[in-house]
């Protein structure tokens, strides 16, 4: 299958005490280079825009690992799927226009850090975010005011070696909410010293897990939410299905096109 001819070693990550539902899977692999022809979840124009080889290899490794994760998830038609982004560049899966399928797909999160690519997958109707950094990585003092406030900021200043725990936790929440930096990290309050907790933001309740794996601090967040982007084809398929169920005459053409995105 595309992208699996030069398979790097993949590690299965085990967040602490995951619930039975929703179903969640997490993986990581070393960042390496890939030939574009070996990958399916890529945007050629985007790849060509990367200014450094490091960024290029991170992106390609993340997309390769995503394909691997979806196959492990049990998806047998990954070549009919593409990665789309919302207006805040949060990634999601969608069937290629022209395949004429709109079944529910899992939600995803992709991350990179210190030479590793990370992918988290969760069942549909949930969203997920994963972030990871070396546990001994420091955060510049002038950046602390941008990521925390109040008692949280005071605690981090008094315990700078723990700052990275808050950093990865907040990034995972931003990803799970599909908002990126539009969600001010100062508004995300992470309970101090807890490996597992719930976080309330606006009207959303997120579950958060923090753990250390081989000297890397990893944070995983998830919540009930819509992780797919609807298209005009989805609306047409729903209308067609409704017409079929009501006995109306219907007709659909087919023109399969993988977007360069």
N, C-alpha and C positions, 0 to 999 in steps of 0.2 A: 504494500500500500504506500501511497505517496508519503514521503517524509520519514519513513521508517527504515530506510536502507542503511543509514549510518547512525544507528541508535546509540545515544550515550546512556550511561547508567542512570536509572531513575530511582529516586528514593520516595517511598510512601511515608508521608508525615502523619503523625498520630496526635492530634490535639487532645488535651485532657478531657475526659468525661463528656464525649459528644452524646447528644440525645439520640434515641432510635429514629426519631423523625425531627426535622427533615433529613434526608440522606445527604451526606457531605463526603467529599473526597479531596485530599490535598497531596500534591506532589512537588518535587523539586529535582532539578538536574543542573549539572555544570554548564555554564555558558560556553558555547563554542560556535564556530562558523558553520553555515549551511549554504549549499547551493540553492538559489531561489527556485529552481525547478523541482527540488525535493520537498517543497512546502506548499500547502494549499491556503492557509489562512494569512496571506500577506497582501499588502498593498505595494506594488512595485514602485509607484511614485513616492510613497511615504518612505520606503527603505532607501531610495536614492537620495532623499533629502537629509539623511542623518550626517552630521558633521564629523563624527568619529567612528572608527571601527568598533570601539567598545559599545557604543549605543546600538550600532547595527547588529552586532552579535547578540546583545541582550534581547533585542526585539525578535530576531529570528529564533533564538532558543526558546523564548516564551511561546511563540506560535507553534513551534514543533512540539513542545511539551503539552500545549493545549490539545493538539490532535491526539497525542498519546493518551491524555486523560480522558478524552471523550470516547476513545475506543475501549478503554478500561471501563468506562461507565456503561458500555453496552451498545453504543450507537454504531450502527452498521452502514450508515450512509453519510459519513463525514464529508465526502466529496460533493454533497448536495447542499452544504452549509457554508456560510460565510460569516465573518465578524463585522458587525456594524458598530458605530459609536453614536451616542447621543450628542446633544449640543455641548455637553461638558466633557466629551471624549471618553465617557465610560463605555467599555466594550460589552457587547451582547451578541448572541448567536441568532441567526435568521436563515431560513431557507432561501436559496438563490432565486431571484426572480425568474419565473418560467418553469420552475419545478412544480408549482401549484400544490404546495403542501404548507400547512400552517399549524401542525400539531405543536403542542407545548414543548419547548426545549429547556434544558437546564440553564441556570444562570452561572456566570463565570467571573473570576477575578484573576488577573495576571500581575505578577510583581517581579522585581529584579533587585539584587543586592549582593555586593561583595563577591561577584563571580558566579552567582547562582540565579537560576530562573525558577519562579514559583507559580503554581496554578492551583486554584481552588474551584471546585464545582459543587453546585447545590441543586436540588430538584427545583422544578418550575414553581412559580408563585412565591419564591423567596429570592433575596439578593444576598450577595456575599462579598467580603473584602479580605484580602490577605496582604500582609506586609512583613518584612523581615530585615534585620540589620544585625551586624556583629554585636554581641552583648557588651563588649568593651568600647564600642564607638562612643566618642564624646559629642556633645552638642555645644556649639559655640554659645558663649554666654549672652551675646547680643541677640541670639535667636530665641532665647527662652521666653521673652516677653511676647513673642509672636505666637507661641504655641500654648501658653498657659497663663492663668491669672489667679489672684486670690490665694487661698490656702494651698492650692495645687502648685502654683508658682513658687511659693515660699518653701514648700517641701522639696521641690526639684532643686532649688538653689542650695538647700542644705544637704541634699543628697545627689550631687551632679552625676554620680556613676549610675543612677537609676533613671536618668532623663530619657535614655533610649527606649525604655519600656513604655513611657508615655507617648513618645514619638510614634512607635510602630502601632500602638493601640489606636491612636487618633487617626493615623493614615488608614488603618483597616476600616474604621468606622466611616471615614470619608468615601472610601471605595464602596462599601456596602450600601451607603445611601445614594451612590451614583452621582455624587456632587463634586468630588475632588476638592480643590482648595476654595471653591465657592462656599463650602461649609467652613466657617472660621474655626480652626482647631481650639481656640480659646473657649468656644461654646461647648466643646466636648469635655465633659468632666469624667475622668477615669478614677474609679475608687482606688485609693492607695493600698498597695500591698495585696490585692486580690488577683488570684489566677483566673477565676471565673466570676463573672458578674453580668448584670443587666444594666444597660444604659438607656436613659430616656432622653430623646431629642425631639423637640416639637411634638408631633403626635405619634412618633415611632418609638418602638421598644426594640433595642438590639441586644443580642447575646454576644458576649466577648469572652474569648479564651486567650490567655497569654502563657507561653511556655518557652523553654530553652531546649534547643536541639543542636548538639555539637557546637556549643559556644555561639550559637546564633539565637537571638531573641525573635520569636515569631508571634504575631498577633493575628487572630482570625475573628471576624465579626459577621453576623448574619441577622436578617430580619425578614418578616413577611413583606413582600413587595413584588412589583412587576419588573423583571429583568430583561424583557424583550421589547424591541421597538417595532411597533406595527407599521405596515406599509399599505399602499393602496391595493396591492394584491391580496393581502390578508382580508381587507374589507370585502373585496370581490368574492373571495372564497367563502366567507361567512354568508354573504348574500346568496351565493349559489347554493350553499348547503340549506339555507332557509327555504329557498325556492323548491329544491328537491323534496324537502320534507313536507311542503305544502302542496305538492303535486303540480306546480307550475312547470312549464317548459323551460329548459335551460340549455345553454351551449357555452363552452369555454374553449378558447384556442390555447396553444402552447408554444412558447418561445423561450427556451432556457438560456439565461445569460448570467455568467458569474461577473459581478462588478469588480472593477479594479479598486477595491477599498478594503 
